[in-house]
Amino acid sequence: MDLKVLFEQYWPFLALALWFGYKWWNSRRVLALLPDLKKEGAVLVDVRSAAEFASGSAPGTINIPLPELGSRLAELPKSAPVVLCCASGTRSGMAKMVLKKNGYLRVYNVGTWRKFLP
């Protein structure tokens, strides 16, 4: 089968694989940076709902649910790195966009909150 035909038929699967590969790579990159970010006073923010956070969370994280993030920006210093997490990395990705739009320069998405656990 021709490579062009394969790409035309299967490009959605390729795009999905690339997306998951990027999420995996980025998460590992942020985890590698985490010790240095913590030394710089990073704030670890879990954007899951309060109920999800109460059922389990990583030590040192604060809970600011994604729907409340816009009204609670004052709780996050712009001078320190902000590391975001949630259940899968999707909501924390959205939170990263919100923070970037509001002038936060050093924002990182680690993905799932469980990655903060030792």
Phi, psi and omega in degrees: 000142181292140180300322179297318179295317177301313180297316181298324182277327189244013182302325179298323179292322177295315179299317179296317178297319177295320179298312179294324176296318178296315179300317179297311181298314182297319179299316179295324178296315180294319178300322178292327179280342189306315179302317179290321178298320178296321178298331180274005178085030181303144175259126180261117187240126176259120185261015175288170178295162179300322179294318178297317180297319181294331182281348178167134179207164179273144178302138176088355180271149172251154182255117170229097181304143184311315180297340181264351189303314182301326181271355182241022182300329181298342180282348183246121180288140177281346183276347182246154174296148176240124180248122186254149175212166175202209181280323184228344183110350182284308180295323178292331173294319176294319179297322178300317178297319179299313181294316178300318180297332182262018171092008175280125186268325185248086182237133184230142177248112181275343182099233182288143181299334181295341179290343176282344183285145180293000000 
